[in-house]
């Protein structure tokens, strides 16, 4: 593929990331209140948040590999890569952690009603606040705050390994394939979430080896639709529901390979999608990191207000109506705040990261 085409491809991938972020937001909003099993089951089917997260990992593996392969891989360039990743991830993470921490402080000891699901109470309303775990959250490794930090921690670990993947891709393809196979085995048999999901970063990296296959492949639309089917509905084929099998390895593998094929097809440039080419969808992709991090604490505050209004009979105490209100308000506030944080925090973080990385590259002692 010609290098000059990569810019348009990256725009398409940004749009794909943006759609995935909205899927996660919608899914979480439908799970907050104690809706019926059938309602949650439909949400699992049509708004598969887990598949979206796995797709994030595959996409990160590919895009980060692509960026590193542009330059010679030396100690300076690796340290520069890590520096830029830190300034890309942490500034917004710290803001989200602050919002989440205030949520915990404000509502500490305030009981939720029967309208709120066990999913929220068990995962995000622990009244025994551990400041050490909150501190870990600011580092990207805690689980006390109402944020998807578990996935951010995997993004950090995956970013650490990307230079190794690129080094193997450039010099030892055989070792790269062996490493890919070993990580695949770990995904199947391991219980630790890091061993389950790290494979998807190297799977994303491997797309650079076989992306050209899709430039010549026949029946590309059929393959795309089939891959999208497995990406969205694949876990349902094995009955791996969210409550019992959220981190199921086989469900994740189905979603991961499907995501990799979808990304490879997008990269091939053979599919022209108005949705992915839309300026609004590309913008959604630009702010997708903000959307992903901020939607949970925003949703938490909105839900508390809605729950209060239901108690004083301003709005009906119907979980379906509450879910609809929660979804609409959370989407509006999240998109509004995400646009602001992208322009005022993310962009500056990226610029500062580039500034210091350039200083590092020019430093003679490394």
C-alpha positions as CSV (number, residue, x, y, z in Angstrom):
1,X,0.0,0.0,0.0
2,X,1.3,3.5,-0.8
3,X,2.4,5.6,2.1
4,X,0.4,8.6,1.0
5,X,-2.8,6.5,1.4
6,X,-2.1,5.9,5.1
7,X,-3.6,9.2,6.2
8,X,-7.0,8.4,4.9
9,X,-6.7,4.9,6.3
10,X,-5.9,6.3,9.8
11,X,-9.0,8.5,9.5
12,X,-11.1,5.4,8.8
13,X,-9.6,3.6,11.8
14,X,-10.3,6.7,13.9
15,X,-13.9,6.5,12.9
16,X,-13.9,2.8,13.8
17,X,-12.5,3.6,17.2
18,X,-15.2,6.3,17.7
19,X,-18.1,3.9,16.9
20,X,-16.6,1.3,19.3
21,X,-16.4,4.0,22.1
22,X,-20.1,4.9,21.6
23,X,-21.0,1.2,21.8
24,X,-19.3,0.9,25.2
25,X,-21.1,4.0,26.4
26,X,-24.5,2.7,25.4
27,X,-23.9,-0.7,26.9
28,X,-22.9,0.8,30.3
29,X,-26.0,3.0,30.3
30,X,-28.3,0.0,29.7
31,X,-26.7,-1.9,32.6
32,X,-26.9,0.8,35.3
33,X,-30.5,0.3,36.4
34,X,-32.1,-3.0,37.4
35,X,-33.7,-3.8,34.1
36,X,-34.9,-7.3,33.1
37,X,-32.7,-10.1,32.1
38,X,-34.1,-10.0,28.5
39,X,-33.3,-6.3,28.3
40,X,-29.7,-6.8,29.4
41,X,-29.4,-9.8,27.1
42,X,-30.4,-7.6,24.1
43,X,-27.9,-5.0,25.2
44,X,-25.2,-7.7,25.2
45,X,-26.1,-8.8,21.7
46,X,-26.4,-5.4,20.0
47,X,-24.0,-3.3,22.1
48,X,-21.1,-5.7,22.7
49,X,-18.9,-3.5,24.9
50,X,-16.4,-6.3,25.4
51,X,-15.8,-6.7,21.7
52,X,-15.3,-3.0,21.4
53,X,-12.6,-3.1,24.1
54,X,-10.9,-6.0,22.4
55,X,-11.0,-4.1,19.1
56,X,-9.3,-1.2,20.8
57,X,-6.4,-3.4,21.7
58,X,-6.1,-4.9,18.2
59,X,-6.3,-1.4,16.7
60,X,-3.7,0.0,19.2
61,X,-1.3,-2.9,18.3
62,X,-1.6,-2.1,14.6
63,X,-1.5,1.8,14.7
64,X,1.4,1.9,17.3
65,X,3.3,-0.7,15.3
66,X,2.8,1.4,12.1
67,X,4.1,4.5,13.9
68,X,7.2,2.8,15.2
69,X,8.1,1.1,11.9
70,X,8.5,4.5,10.2
71,X,11.8,5.2,12.0
72,X,14.9,3.2,12.9
73,X,14.3,1.4,16.2
74,X,17.0,2.5,18.7
75,X,17.0,3.3,22.4
76,X,16.2,6.9,21.8
77,X,13.2,6.2,19.6
78,X,11.9,3.6,22.0
79,X,12.2,6.0,25.0
80,X,10.6,8.7,22.8
81,X,7.7,6.3,22.0
82,X,7.2,5.6,25.7
83,X,7.3,9.3,26.6
84,X,4.7,10.2,24.0
85,X,2.4,7.3,25.2
86,X,2.6,8.6,28.8
87,X,1.6,12.1,27.7
88,X,-1.1,10.7,25.5
89,X,-2.7,8.5,28.2
90,X,-2.1,10.1,31.6
91,X,-3.3,13.8,31.5
92,X,-6.9,12.8,30.6
93,X,-6.7,9.8,32.9
94,X,-5.9,12.1,35.8
95,X,-8.9,14.3,35.1
96,X,-11.2,11.3,34.9
97,X,-9.8,10.0,38.1
98,X,-10.4,13.3,39.9
99,X,-14.1,13.3,38.7
100,X,-14.4,9.6,39.8
101,X,-12.8,10.3,43.1
102,X,-15.3,13.2,43.8
103,X,-18.1,10.9,43.0
104,X,-16.9,8.4,45.6
105,X,-16.5,11.1,48.2
106,X,-19.9,12.8,47.6
107,X,-21.9,9.6,47.6
108,X,-19.9,7.7,50.2
109,X,-22.4,6.2,52.7
110,X,-25.4,7.2,50.5
111,X,-27.3,4.0,49.8
112,X,-28.6,3.3,46.3
113,X,-32.2,2.2,45.8
114,X,-33.5,-1.0,44.4
115,X,-33.6,0.7,41.0
116,X,-29.8,0.3,40.7
117,X,-28.3,-2.9,39.4
118,X,-26.0,-5.2,41.3
119,X,-23.5,-4.7,38.4
120,X,-23.0,-1.0,39.4
121,X,-23.1,-1.6,43.2
122,X,-20.6,-4.4,43.2
123,X,-18.1,-2.8,40.8
124,X,-18.4,1.0,41.4
125,X,-20.0,1.8,44.7
126,X,-17.6,0.4,47.3
127,X,-18.0,2.7,50.4
128,X,-14.8,1.5,51.9
129,X,-12.6,3.8,49.9
130,X,-9.0,2.7,49.8
131,X,-6.8,5.7,49.1
132,X,-3.9,3.4,48.0
133,X,-6.2,1.9,45.4
134,X,-7.3,5.4,44.3
135,X,-3.6,6.3,43.9
136,X,-3.1,3.2,41.8
137,X,-6.0,4.4,39.7
138,X,-4.1,7.6,39.0
139,X,-1.2,5.4,37.8
140,X,-3.6,3.5,35.6
141,X,-3.8,0.3,37.6
142,X,-6.5,0.6,40.3
143,X,-10.1,-0.5,40.3
144,X,-11.6,1.6,43.0
145,X,-12.9,4.5,40.9
146,X,-15.9,4.4,38.5
147,X,-13.7,4.2,35.5
148,X,-12.7,1.4,33.0
149,X,-9.1,1.5,34.4
150,X,-8.6,-2.2,34.0
151,X,-8.6,-1.7,30.3
152,X,-6.3,1.3,30.5
153,X,-3.8,-0.8,32.5
154,X,-3.7,-3.3,29.7
155,X,-3.2,-0.4,27.2
156,X,-0.1,0.6,29.2
157,X,1.3,-2.9,29.4
158,X,0.6,-3.4,25.7
159,X,2.4,-0.1,24.9
160,X,5.4,-1.4,26.7
161,X,5.6,-4.5,24.5
162,X,5.0,-2.8,21.1
163,X,8.7,-1.9,20.5
164,X,9.6,-5.6,21.1
165,X,7.0,-6.7,18.6
166,X,8.3,-4.2,16.1
167,X,11.9,-5.3,16.7
168,X,10.9,-8.9,16.0
169,X,8.9,-7.9,12.9
170,X,12.0,-6.2,11.5
171,X,14.7,-8.7,12.3
172,X,13.3,-12.0,13.4
173,X,9.9,-12.8,11.8
174,X,10.2,-16.4,13.0
175,X,10.6,-15.3,16.6
176,X,7.7,-12.9,16.2
177,X,5.5,-15.7,15.0
178,X,6.7,-17.9,17.9
179,X,6.0,-15.2,20.4
180,X,2.5,-14.6,18.8
181,X,1.8,-18.3,19.2
182,X,3.0,-18.4,22.8
183,X,0.8,-15.4,23.7
184,X,-2.1,-17.2,22.0
185,X,-1.6,-20.2,24.2
186,X,-1.5,-17.9,27.3
187,X,-4.7,-16.3,26.2
188,X,-6.4,-19.7,26.0
189,X,-5.2,-21.2,29.3
190,X,-4.4,-18.2,31.6
191,X,-6.7,-16.8,34.2
192,X,-4.9,-13.5,34.7
193,X,-6.5,-10.7,32.6
194,X,-3.1,-9.4,31.4
195,X,-2.2,-12.8,29.9
196,X,-5.7,-13.1,28.4
197,X,-5.6,-9.8,26.5
198,X,-2.0,-8.9,25.7
199,X,-2.2,-11.3,22.7
200,X,-4.5,-8.8,21.0
201,X,-1.8,-6.2,20.8
202,X,0.6,-8.5,19.0
203,X,-2.3,-9.7,16.8
204,X,-2.8,-6.0,15.9
205,X,0.9,-5.8,15.1
206,X,0.8,-8.8,12.9
207,X,-1.7,-7.1,10.6
208,X,1.3,-5.4,8.9
209,X,2.4,-8.9,7.7
210,X,-0.9,-9.9,6.1
211,X,-2.7,-6.6,5.3
212,X,-1.8,-6.8,1.6
213,X,-3.6,-10.2,1.3
214,X,-6.8,-8.3,1.6
215,X,-5.9,-6.0,-1.2
216,X,-6.3,-8.9,-3.6
217,X,-8.8,-11.1,-1.8
218,X,-12.1,-12.0,-3.5
219,X,-15.5,-11.6,-1.9
220,X,-14.2,-8.9,0.4
221,X,-17.6,-7.6,1.3
222,X,-18.8,-11.0,2.4
223,X,-15.7,-11.5,4.5
224,X,-16.3,-8.0,6.1
225,X,-19.9,-8.7,6.9
226,X,-19.0,-12.2,8.3
227,X,-16.3,-10.7,10.5
228,X,-18.6,-8.0,11.8
229,X,-21.1,-10.7,12.6
230,X,-18.6,-12.6,14.7
231,X,-17.2,-9.4,16.2
232,X,-20.7,-8.3,17.5
233,X,-22.5,-11.6,18.1
234,X,-19.6,-14.1,18.4
235,X,-19.8,-14.5,22.2
236,X,-23.4,-15.4,22.0
237,X,-22.6,-18.4,19.8
238,X,-20.9,-20.0,22.8
239,X,-23.3,-18.7,25.4
240,X,-20.6,-16.6,27.1
241,X,-22.8,-14.0,28.8
242,X,-21.4,-11.0,30.5
243,X,-22.2,-11.8,34.1
244,X,-20.5,-15.3,34.1
245,X,-18.0,-15.2,31.3
246,X,-17.0,-11.6,30.7
247,X,-13.3,-12.4,30.5
248,X,-13.8,-15.8,28.7
249,X,-10.8,-16.5,26.5
250,X,-12.6,-18.1,23.6
251,X,-15.2,-15.3,23.4
252,X,-12.3,-12.8,23.4
253,X,-10.5,-14.7,20.7
254,X,-13.5,-14.8,18.4
255,X,-13.9,-11.0,18.9
256,X,-10.2,-10.3,18.5
257,X,-9.7,-12.2,15.3
258,X,-12.9,-10.7,13.8
259,X,-11.7,-7.2,14.8
260,X,-8.3,-7.9,13.2
261,X,-9.9,-8.9,9.9
262,X,-12.2,-5.9,9.9
263,X,-9.2,-3.6,10.6
264,X,-7.2,-5.3,7.8
265,X,-10.0,-4.8,5.4
266,X,-10.3,-1.1,6.3
267,X,-6.5,-0.8,5.8
268,X,-6.8,-2.5,2.4
269,X,-8.8,0.5,1.2
270,X,-11.2,-1.7,-0.8
271,X,-14.3,-0.9,1.3
272,X,-15.7,2.6,0.9
273,X,-17.9,3.4,3.9
274,X,-19.7,6.8,4.1
275,X,-19.9,6.2,7.9
276,X,-16.1,5.9,8.3
277,X,-15.5,8.8,5.8
278,X,-17.9,11.2,7.6
279,X,-16.2,14.2,9.2
280,X,-18.5,13.8,12.2
281,X,-17.5,10.1,12.7
282,X,-13.8,11.0,12.3
283,X,-14.3,13.7,15.0
284,X,-16.0,11.1,17.2
285,X,-12.9,9.0,16.7
286,X,-10.6,11.9,17.7
287,X,-12.5,12.4,21.0
288,X,-13.0,8.6,21.5
289,X,-10.4,8.4,24.3
290,X,-12.2,11.1,26.2
291,X,-15.6,9.5,25.5
292,X,-14.3,6.1,26.8
293,X,-12.8,7.5,30.0
294,X,-15.3,10.1,31.0
295,X,-18.6,8.5,30.2
296,X,-18.7,6.3,33.4
297,X,-18.2,9.1,36.0
298,X,-20.6,11.3,34.0
299,X,-23.1,8.5,33.9
300,X,-22.7,8.0,37.6
301,X,-23.5,11.6,38.5
302,X,-26.4,11.7,36.0
303,X,-27.9,8.5,37.4
304,X,-27.7,9.8,41.0
305,X,-29.7,12.9,39.9
306,X,-32.3,10.7,38.0
307,X,-32.6,8.4,41.0
308,X,-33.3,11.4,43.3
309,X,-35.9,12.8,40.9
310,X,-37.6,9.4,40.8
311,X,-37.8,9.3,44.6
312,X,-39.5,12.7,44.8
313,X,-41.8,11.7,41.9
314,X,-40.6,14.2,39.3
315,X,-40.0,11.4,36.9
316,X,-41.5,7.8,37.0
317,X,-39.6,5.1,38.9
318,X,-39.5,3.0,35.8
319,X,-36.1,1.5,35.0
320,X,-36.7,1.6,31.3
321,X,-37.7,5.3,31.4
322,X,-34.7,6.1,33.7
323,X,-32.4,4.2,31.3
324,X,-33.6,6.2,28.3
325,X,-33.1,9.5,30.2
326,X,-29.7,8.3,31.4
327,X,-28.6,7.3,27.9
328,X,-29.7,10.6,26.3
329,X,-28.2,12.9,29.0
330,X,-25.0,10.9,29.3
331,X,-24.4,10.9,25.5
332,X,-25.0,14.7,25.3
333,X,-22.8,15.6,28.3
334,X,-20.0,13.1,27.4
335,X,-19.8,14.3,23.8
336,X,-19.8,17.9,24.9
337,X,-17.2,17.5,27.6
338,X,-15.1,15.1,25.5
339,X,-14.9,17.7,22.7
340,X,-13.7,20.2,25.3
341,X,-11.1,17.9,26.9
342,X,-9.8,16.7,23.6
343,X,-9.0,20.3,22.5
344,X,-7.9,21.6,25.9
345,X,-6.2,18.5,27.5
346,X,-5.5,15.7,25.0
347,X,-4.1,17.9,22.2
348,X,-1.8,19.7,24.6
349,X,-0.7,16.4,26.1
350,X,0.2,15.2,22.7
351,X,2.1,18.4,21.8
352,X,4.0,18.3,25.1
353,X,4.8,14.6,24.6
354,X,6.2,15.4,21.1
355,X,8.2,18.4,22.4
356,X,9.9,16.3,25.1
357,X,10.4,13.3,22.8
358,X,12.1,15.6,20.3
359,X,14.3,16.9,23.0
360,X,15.2,13.3,23.9
361,X,16.0,12.4,20.3
362,X,18.4,15.3,20.1
363,X,20.1,14.5,23.3
364,X,23.6,13.3,22.6
365,X,24.1,11.0,25.6
366,X,21.5,8.5,24.5
